[in-house]
Amino acid sequence: MHKLVKYVGVSLLVMGLAACDNKDSDTNTVDSSAATAQAAQTVTLLDGKVSFSLPTDISDQSGKVGTQSNNMHVYSDASGQKAVIVIISEDSTDTLTALADRLEQQQRARDPQLQVVSNKSIEIKGHPIQQLDTIISAQGQTTYSSIVLSKIGNQLLTMQVSLPADNQAESQASAERIISTLTINP
């Protein structure tokens, strides 16, 4: 459990910093992301037990950050501002709600101005999921973060979608599009 918390904490920090590093990014990014959101690529993990679709402007960066040995998969756009991180770890005896509450507390410890958009139990295609949506501020930049937690057999799936929060409604809709494609086959 502590390893999961460390991975998620590190990933939140990396995503927050990545969002801050590219302040001078191209202003046409928003326009092109709307066009590419309709095209998608499917990612399959855990021998087909987990799959989801990503926009074509987001590609696998796992070789640069994660490895198969730590079961961390990283997908991002060229700027690093849009990212999806998937961590597969050992299951926890805690409930999904308790895990999400703990993540919220850890985020709040790093960012006292953290805005919690939602922390809710949902069901995706019949599988229980806990979803924590927040807005994280760092160095004058804001990042929309949506984290989903789910148990698959004896493993815990943590998926974080991080997007620039310049337009919260657009970021939230983009994250929801990715999360809605999540399929879990236990």
SULFEN-V247992 format. One record per residue. SS is DSSP state (H for helix, E for strand, C for the rest). PHI is phi in whole degrees, -180 to 180 (999 if undefined). Layout:
# SULFEN-V247992
ss->SS phi->PHI
ss->SS phi->PHI
This chain:
# SULFEN-V247992
ss->C phi->999
ss->H phi->-64
ss->H phi->-65
ss->H phi->-60
ss->H phi->-61
ss->H phi->-64
ss->H phi->-61
ss->H phi->-65
ss->H phi->-62
ss->H phi->-65
ss->H phi->-65
ss->H phi->-63
ss->H phi->-64
ss->H phi->-62
ss->H phi->-68
ss->H phi->-63
ss->H phi->-70
ss->H phi->-63
ss->H phi->-67
ss->H phi->-83
ss->H phi->-72
ss->C phi->-111
ss->C phi->-63
ss->C phi->-95
ss->C phi->-66
ss->C phi->-62
ss->C phi->-76
ss->C phi->-79
ss->H phi->-58
ss->H phi->-62
ss->H phi->-65
ss->H phi->-71
ss->H phi->-69
ss->H phi->-67
ss->H phi->-71
ss->H phi->-84
ss->C phi->-64
ss->C phi->-77
ss->C phi->-84
ss->E phi->-146
ss->E phi->-124
ss->E phi->-95
ss->E phi->-111
ss->E phi->-125
ss->E phi->-129
ss->H phi->53
ss->H phi->52
ss->H phi->89
ss->C phi->-72
ss->E phi->-129
ss->E phi->-146
ss->E phi->-160
ss->E phi->-112
ss->E phi->-123
ss->E phi->-61
ss->C phi->-67
ss->C phi->-82
ss->C phi->-109
ss->E phi->-128
ss->E phi->-70
ss->C phi->-118
ss->C phi->-57
ss->C phi->-65
ss->C phi->-87
ss->C phi->-121
ss->C phi->-98
ss->C phi->-139
ss->H phi->-65
ss->H phi->-69
ss->H phi->-102
ss->C phi->55
ss->E phi->-112
ss->E phi->-119
ss->E phi->-122
ss->E phi->-128
ss->E phi->-152
ss->C phi->-83
ss->C phi->-62
ss->C phi->-82
ss->C phi->83
ss->C phi->-79
ss->C phi->-105
ss->E phi->-148
ss->E phi->-130
ss->E phi->-118
ss->E phi->-121
ss->E phi->-121
ss->E phi->-115
ss->E phi->-132
ss->E phi->-65
ss->C phi->-64
ss->C phi->-116
ss->C phi->-79
ss->C phi->-71
ss->C phi->-74
ss->H phi->-62
ss->H phi->-62
ss->H phi->-65
ss->H phi->-65
ss->H phi->-66
ss->H phi->-62
ss->H phi->-66
ss->H phi->-61
ss->H phi->-61
ss->H phi->-62
ss->H phi->-67
ss->H phi->-64
ss->H phi->-65
ss->H phi->-66
ss->H phi->-84
ss->C phi->-136
ss->C phi->-60
ss->C phi->-96
ss->C phi->-54
ss->E phi->-109
ss->E phi->-90
ss->E phi->-79
ss->E phi->-164
ss->E phi->-141
ss->E phi->-138
ss->E phi->-89
ss->E phi->-133
ss->E phi->-131
ss->E phi->-117
ss->C phi->51
ss->C phi->84
ss->E phi->-109
ss->E phi->-69
ss->E phi->-139
ss->E phi->-111
ss->E phi->-121
ss->E phi->-118
ss->E phi->-110
ss->E phi->-139
ss->E phi->-119
ss->E phi->-108
ss->E phi->-112
ss->E phi->-153
ss->C phi->51
ss->C phi->78
ss->E phi->-110
ss->E phi->-121
ss->E phi->-127
ss->E phi->-88
ss->E phi->-125
ss->E phi->-122
ss->E phi->-114
ss->E phi->-115
ss->E phi->-122
ss->E phi->-154
ss->E phi->-102
ss->E phi->-127
ss->C phi->62
ss->C phi->-103
ss->E phi->-127
ss->E phi->-112
ss->E phi->-99
ss->E phi->-123
ss->E phi->-125
ss->E phi->-117
ss->E phi->-108
ss->E phi->-119
ss->E phi->-139
ss->E phi->-60
ss->C phi->-103
ss->C phi->-59
ss->C phi->-124
ss->H phi->-59
ss->H phi->-62
ss->H phi->-67
ss->H phi->-64
ss->H phi->-63
ss->H phi->-65
ss->H phi->-64
ss->H phi->-63
ss->H phi->-63
ss->H phi->-62
ss->H phi->-68
ss->H phi->-64
ss->H phi->-66
ss->C phi->-88
ss->C phi->-63
ss->E phi->-126
ss->E phi->-122
ss->C phi->-116
ss->C phi->-64
